[in-house]
Amino acid sequence: MKTPNPQDSGEDMDVRVVHGAIWREFAEPIEIWRRAPWYLRHSYVMMLIGALVYLLIQVYDWKEYEEDPLRRLERDIELQQKKENPAP
């Protein structure tokens, strides 16, 4: 580190010190959550839960897991016939 010149106004041009001082001025990411009003935080959480439930319901097809393989085969045959012969 350089020895300060008495004519300087207390400024230090050491890059590490300046860089550290700049980073200390920024708030930590958690502060964004803490400073948000309670109604925004609750609405964000509710939107996230709603989106997860929506995606899980859309992805999970209950018909794929029928207990009886014969019923599943019949259903697949019916779907195949509907595709081949669409109703007018």
Backbone as CSV, one residue per row, in Angstrom:
resi,resn,N_x,N_y,N_z,CA_x,CA_y,CA_z,C_x,C_y,C_z
1,MET,0.846,-1.165,0.000,0.000,0.000,0.000,0.898,1.237,0.000
2,LYS,0.466,2.261,-0.704,1.279,3.471,-0.791,1.180,4.252,0.509
3,THR,2.234,4.927,0.796,2.182,5.830,1.949,1.476,7.100,1.511
4,PRO,0.532,7.568,2.313,-0.238,8.741,1.885,0.631,9.988,1.813
5,ASN,0.380,10.753,0.828,1.053,12.030,0.641,0.313,13.065,1.492
6,PRO,1.007,13.851,2.263,0.314,14.834,3.100,-0.488,15.852,2.295
7,GLN,-0.166,16.011,1.027,-0.899,16.979,0.218,-2.226,16.399,-0.292
8,ASP,-2.362,15.061,-0.263,-3.629,14.446,-0.694,-4.721,14.750,0.323
9,SER,-5.934,14.672,-0.137,-7.059,14.953,0.754,-7.591,13.666,1.387
10,GLY,-6.705,12.742,1.714,-7.119,11.492,2.341,-7.626,10.457,1.354
11,GLU,-7.444,10.672,0.076,-7.891,9.714,-0.924,-6.839,8.642,-1.103
12,ASP,-7.302,7.409,-1.241,-6.402,6.280,-1.446,-6.768,5.639,-2.781
13,MET,-5.820,5.505,-3.647,-6.095,4.976,-4.969,-5.796,3.480,-5.069
14,ASP,-5.658,2.811,-3.934,-5.457,1.370,-3.959,-6.763,0.722,-4.440
15,VAL,-6.693,-0.050,-5.501,-7.880,-0.597,-6.148,-8.667,-1.498,-5.198
16,ARG,-7.983,-2.305,-4.408,-8.685,-3.217,-3.496,-9.506,-2.457,-2.467
17,VAL,-8.953,-1.389,-1.944,-9.661,-0.615,-0.938,-10.864,0.093,-1.558
18,VAL,-10.671,0.655,-2.734,-11.767,1.352,-3.408,-12.858,0.361,-3.797
19,HIS,-12.463,-0.788,-4.313,-13.430,-1.800,-4.716,-14.222,-2.298,-3.501
20,GLY,-13.553,-2.536,-2.397,-14.230,-2.966,-1.173,-15.205,-1.920,-0.666
21,ALA,-14.833,-0.665,-0.752,-15.717,0.411,-0.299,-16.964,0.492,-1.173
22,ILE,-16.792,0.300,-2.469,-17.948,0.334,-3.372,-18.889,-0.813,-3.058
23,TRP,-18.359,-2.016,-2.859,-19.217,-3.173,-2.575,-19.921,-3.051,-1.231
24,ARG,-19.315,-2.389,-0.287,-19.972,-2.217,1.010,-21.163,-1.269,0.929
25,GLU,-21.210,-0.431,-0.107,-22.332,0.489,-0.254,-23.594,-0.205,-0.742
26,PHE,-23.474,-1.331,-1.460,-24.632,-2.037,-1.984,-25.301,-2.848,-0.892
27,ALA,-26.622,-2.891,-0.941,-27.364,-3.714,0.016,-27.248,-5.188,-0.372
28,GLU,-27.350,-6.049,0.613,-27.314,-7.477,0.341,-28.634,-7.887,-0.305
29,PRO,-28.642,-8.984,-1.075,-29.868,-9.386,-1.776,-31.058,-9.636,-0.849
30,ILE,-30.827,-10.102,0.360,-31.932,-10.366,1.274,-32.637,-9.076,1.685
31,GLU,-31.960,-7.962,1.580,-32.573,-6.683,1.961,-33.736,-6.316,1.042
32,ILE,-33.698,-6.772,-0.191,-34.812,-6.506,-1.106,-36.072,-7.160,-0.558
33,TRP,-35.946,-8.389,-0.064,-37.105,-9.104,0.500,-37.570,-8.451,1.803
34,ARG,-36.623,-8.046,2.635,-36.978,-7.466,3.926,-37.647,-6.104,3.778
35,ARG,-37.250,-5.339,2.765,-37.807,-3.998,2.597,-39.148,-3.997,1.873
36,ALA,-39.506,-5.113,1.239,-40.777,-5.176,0.517,-41.938,-5.169,1.514
37,PRO,-43.031,-4.514,1.166,-44.199,-4.508,2.062,-44.755,-5.924,2.252
38,TRP,-45.450,-6.132,3.353,-45.938,-7.472,3.692,-46.904,-7.995,2.638
39,TYR,-47.724,-7.126,2.043,-48.702,-7.611,1.071,-48.013,-8.068,-0.217
40,LEU,-46.902,-7.453,-0.578,-46.162,-7.925,-1.754,-45.514,-9.272,-1.485
41,ARG,-44.906,-9.405,-0.314,-44.275,-10.689,0.020,-45.306,-11.809,0.025
42,HIS,-46.463,-11.567,0.619,-47.489,-12.606,0.672,-48.045,-12.916,-0.718
43,SER,-48.209,-11.892,-1.546,-48.724,-12.152,-2.890,-47.696,-12.926,-3.723
44,TYR,-46.409,-12.628,-3.558,-45.389,-13.391,-4.275,-45.405,-14.854,-3.858
45,VAL,-45.528,-15.107,-2.580,-45.552,-16.486,-2.091,-46.792,-17.206,-2.615
46,MET,-47.943,-16.541,-2.581,-49.177,-17.165,-3.074,-49.102,-17.437,-4.583
47,MET,-48.497,-16.514,-5.351,-48.341,-16.749,-6.783,-47.411,-17.924,-7.049
48,LEU,-46.346,-18.042,-6.273,-45.419,-19.153,-6.448,-46.099,-20.481,-6.133
49,ILE,-46.850,-20.537,-5.049,-47.564,-21.766,-4.694,-48.594,-22.106,-5.769
50,GLY,-49.326,-21.107,-6.241,-50.311,-21.343,-7.300,-49.669,-21.844,-8.587
51,ALA,-48.532,-21.284,-8.953,-47.839,-21.726,-10.170,-47.346,-23.164,-10.022
52,LEU,-46.827,-23.506,-8.857,-46.355,-24.880,-8.642,-47.507,-25.875,-8.693
53,VAL,-48.622,-25.534,-8.057,-49.786,-26.427,-8.090,-50.291,-26.573,-9.519
54,TYR,-50.372,-25.481,-10.248,-50.838,-25.536,-11.638,-49.935,-26.428,-12.485
55,LEU,-48.628,-26.249,-12.353,-47.703,-27.050,-13.154,-47.755,-28.526,-12.771
56,LEU,-47.879,-28.811,-11.497,-47.936,-30.213,-11.072,-49.224,-30.879,-11.559
57,ILE,-50.325,-30.169,-11.556,-51.576,-30.753,-12.036,-51.509,-30.983,-13.542
58,GLN,-50.897,-30.070,-14.277,-50.814,-30.207,-15.728,-49.900,-31.352,-16.145
59,VAL,-48.838,-31.570,-15.414,-47.849,-32.578,-15.795,-48.317,-33.977,-15.413
60,TYR,-48.985,-34.096,-14.298,-49.335,-35.403,-13.778,-50.646,-35.869,-14.379
61,ASP,-50.596,-36.903,-15.219,-51.785,-37.442,-15.869,-52.253,-38.647,-15.076
62,TRP,-53.409,-38.522,-14.437,-53.899,-39.588,-13.564,-54.292,-40.832,-14.347
63,LYS,-54.654,-40.695,-15.591,-55.114,-41.853,-16.365,-53.974,-42.804,-16.714
64,GLU,-52.770,-42.342,-16.648,-51.640,-43.195,-16.998,-51.400,-44.291,-15.966
65,TYR,-51.946,-44.127,-14.793,-51.626,-45.053,-13.715,-52.856,-45.834,-13.266
66,GLU,-53.596,-46.363,-14.212,-54.736,-47.195,-13.874,-54.240,-48.541,-13.347
67,GLU,-54.995,-49.095,-12.418,-54.570,-50.358,-11.821,-54.729,-51.528,-12.785
68,ASP,-55.780,-51.513,-13.541,-56.073,-52.655,-14.397,-55.473,-52.435,-15.787
69,PRO,-54.525,-53.246,-16.211,-53.920,-53.062,-17.536,-54.918,-53.284,-18.671
70,LEU,-55.925,-54.140,-18.433,-56.925,-54.398,-19.470,-57.766,-53.152,-19.733
71,ARG,-58.140,-52.437,-18.682,-58.913,-51.199,-18.853,-58.080,-50.149,-19.590
72,ARG,-56.806,-50.120,-19.288,-55.937,-49.161,-19.967,-55.821,-49.507,-21.451
73,LEU,-55.709,-50.789,-21.757,-55.626,-51.220,-23.150,-56.907,-50.860,-23.895
74,GLU,-58.049,-51.068,-23.253,-59.328,-50.714,-23.881,-59.407,-49.208,-24.132
75,ARG,-58.973,-48.433,-23.182,-58.989,-46.982,-23.339,-58.074,-46.550,-24.479
76,ASP,-56.914,-47.159,-24.577,-55.984,-46.812,-25.659,-56.558,-47.184,-27.023
77,ILE,-57.260,-48.318,-27.082,-57.878,-48.730,-28.348,-58.974,-47.745,-28.735
78,GLU,-59.786,-47.333,-27.765,-60.839,-46.354,-28.053,-60.257,-45.035,-28.554
79,LEU,-59.179,-44.584,-27.935,-58.540,-43.339,-28.388,-57.991,-43.484,-29.801
80,GLN,-57.427,-44.646,-30.094,-56.889,-44.890,-31.436,-58.013,-44.857,-32.469
81,GLN,-59.154,-45.464,-32.137,-60.280,-45.477,-33.067,-60.844,-44.078,-33.273
82,LYS,-60.882,-43.280,-32.218,-61.374,-41.908,-32.361,-60.463,-41.084,-33.254
83,LYS,-59.171,-41.349,-33.182,-58.240,-40.621,-34.048,-58.406,-41.029,-35.507
84,GLU,-58.612,-42.306,-35.726,-58.745,-42.799,-37.107,-60.075,-42.435,-37.724
85,ASN,-61.155,-42.500,-36.931,-62.500,-42.212,-37.433,-63.114,-41.072,-36.620
86,PRO,-62.777,-39.840,-36.919,-63.354,-38.730,-36.150,-64.850,-38.611,-36.412
87,ALA,-65.572,-38.213,-35.393,-67.029,-38.058,-35.529,-67.333,-36.847,-36.411
88,PRO,-68.390,-36.951,-37.254,-68.708,-35.816,-38.148,-69.305,-34.649,-37.418
